[in-house]
Amino acid sequence: MSSLGNSNNIFWQECPVGKLERQKLINQKGCVVWITGLSGSGKSTLAFALNRQLYSRGKLSYVLDGDNLRHGLNKDLGFSAEDRTENIRRVGEVAKLFADAGMICIASLISPYRKDRDACRAKLPDSNFIEASFLTKAVFMNTPLSLCESRDAKGLYKLARAGKIKGFTGIDDPYEPPLQCEIELQQIDGICRTPTAMSEQVVSYLEEKGYLEDQ
Amino acid sequence: MSSLGNSNNIFWQECPVGKLERQKLINQKGCVVWITGLSGSGKSTLAFALNRQLYSRGKLSYVLDGDNLRHGLNKDLGFSAEDRTENIRRVGEVAKLFADAGMICIASLISPYRKDRDACRAKLPDSNFIEASFLTKAVFMNTPLSLCESRDAKGLYKLARAGKIKGFTGIDDPYEPPLQCEIELQQIDGICRTPTAMSEQVVSYLEEKGYLEDQ
């Protein structure tokens, strides 16, 4: 846009601010914490607890909640296998942008199919190379179906059992647990752990990997 | 997820961190600066200059570039009127999330149709109420078609004139200039302004409206 001498055809392209610079500004490393599990397994509860705990340490995180996004970005999508895949794909793309922006992005979605989660992971390579430092931390809420169903805070399992909701994960649509993931959260000896205890486990992981360090 | 007495059915929902808290953490106010104009009008150049200038003032901004997003989030979309609308809708939704996260989101897209830009604006009400403080700053790059075409850095106008690209904005698809917008950037007496001068104008606007103040 600048004019140089008599020429109007030479354009000076300002160098964009890079991820490393943004990370320096806010003293953290951008990454994605991907929380997967059945409906009622405690994904949102963990997401919010983690969000709060990171905030109390002066770290900027943002929750991408699957249900909320279905009212906005993904409101054109239903629950067919194809639409679920597209739902996850878009959330993965947005999570990648947030991580690139320098934020700790907490994505909380049932994300039942392994291939869809793997596709998101592939976008965000887990690597120690700083050029590829997007890291997907898969957190698997390994809460048994029976417990999720007994909670049924939203009454969805009841509707699914009555056949009023079709394609409900765990009832008439599969949930494929991760074959490998960074963090697995489960009930220990049948005792529910507090959200704080669970989010502390995730925070420790992030800390250990250097994501909370000053950049 | 916590157990309270003997009951496993009482769930404590951690309160999520709100926009105001995030804004306090990074000392700025989240908003969207939406840059619209013809191909070659200088949108990306302005976006990057603005990004750099805000960074030098310690403010966190992020560029959502229309072309880049077509390689990721919007890679399933073409250039039909319907697909353009969906393209803008998704970018508007993502920009809203970024503003909610507390960031100054710089969206740079041709966004040729008025109704599509208006739909994004409606998502992000311009208001002085802090509850509705998402602000869409429409920045209109009012660069004449003849100048954009003479630059033709990407060679797209040439292809469009030769009929090798169909539905090209300004050639065989309309660009509807804003009827009202916050900032209009144009050539003054035929002299190109520098990207820095133009981004300073946007920064002054943001400053005046309190978006760069400590929260």
Boltz contact constraints between the chains, C-beta under 6 A:
constraints:
  - contact:
      token1: [A, 1]
      token2: [B, 42]
      max_distance: 6.0
  - contact:
      token1: [A, 1]
      token2: [B, 45]
      max_distance: 6.0
  - contact:
      token1: [A, 1]
      token2: [B, 192]
      max_distance: 6.0
  - contact:
      token1: [A, 1]
      token2: [B, 195]
      max_distance: 6.0
  - contact:
      token1: [A, 2]
      token2: [B, 194]
      max_distance: 6.0
  - contact:
      token1: [A, 3]
      token2: [B, 192]
      max_distance: 6.0
  - contact:
      token1: [A, 14]
      token2: [B, 48]
      max_distance: 6.0
  - contact:
      token1: [A, 14]
      token2: [B, 49]
      max_distance: 6.0
  - contact:
      token1: [A, 14]
      token2: [B, 52]
      max_distance: 6.0
  - contact:
      token1: [A, 14]
      token2: [B, 195]
      max_distance: 6.0
  - contact:
      token1: [A, 16]
      token2: [B, 48]
      max_distance: 6.0
  - contact:
      token1: [A, 16]
      token2: [B, 51]
      max_distance: 6.0
  - contact:
      token1: [A, 17]
      token2: [B, 51]
      max_distance: 6.0
  - contact:
      token1: [A, 17]
      token2: [B, 52]
      max_distance: 6.0
  - contact:
      token1: [A, 17]
      token2: [B, 55]
      max_distance: 6.0
  - contact:
      token1: [A, 25]
      token2: [B, 60]
      max_distance: 6.0
  - contact:
      token1: [A, 42]
      token2: [B, 1]
      max_distance: 6.0
  - contact:
      token1: [A, 45]
      token2: [B, 1]
      max_distance: 6.0
  - contact:
      token1: [A, 48]
      token2: [B, 14]
      max_distance: 6.0
  - contact:
      token1: [A, 48]
      token2: [B, 16]
      max_distance: 6.0
  - contact:
      token1: [A, 49]
      token2: [B, 14]
      max_distance: 6.0
  - contact:
      token1: [A, 51]
      token2: [B, 16]
      max_distance: 6.0
  - contact:
      token1: [A, 51]
      token2: [B, 17]
      max_distance: 6.0
  - contact:
      token1: [A, 52]
      token2: [B, 14]
      max_distance: 6.0
  - contact:
      token1: [A, 52]
      token2: [B, 17]
      max_distance: 6.0
  - contact:
      token1: [A, 55]
      token2: [B, 17]
      max_distance: 6.0
  - contact:
      token1: [A, 60]
      token2: [B, 25]
      max_distance: 6.0
  - contact:
      token1: [A, 62]
      token2: [B, 101]
      max_distance: 6.0
  - contact:
      token1: [A, 72]
      token2: [B, 93]
      max_distance: 6.0
  - contact:
      token1: [A, 73]
      token2: [B, 93]
      max_distance: 6.0
  - contact:
      token1: [A, 93]
      token2: [B, 72]
      max_distance: 6.0
  - contact:
      token1: [A, 93]
      token2: [B, 73]
      max_distance: 6.0
  - contact:
      token1: [A, 94]
      token2: [B, 94]
      max_distance: 6.0
  - contact:
      token1: [A, 101]
      token2: [B, 62]
      max_distance: 6.0
  - contact:
      token1: [A, 192]
      token2: [B, 1]
      max_distance: 6.0
  - contact:
      token1: [A, 192]
      token2: [B, 3]
      max_distance: 6.0
  - contact:
      token1: [A, 192]
      token2: [B, 8]
      max_distance: 6.0
  - contact:
      token1: [A, 194]
      token2: [B, 2]
      max_distance: 6.0
  - contact:
      token1: [A, 195]
      token2: [B, 1]
      max_distance: 6.0
  - contact:
      token1: [A, 195]
      token2: [B, 14]
      max_distance: 6.0
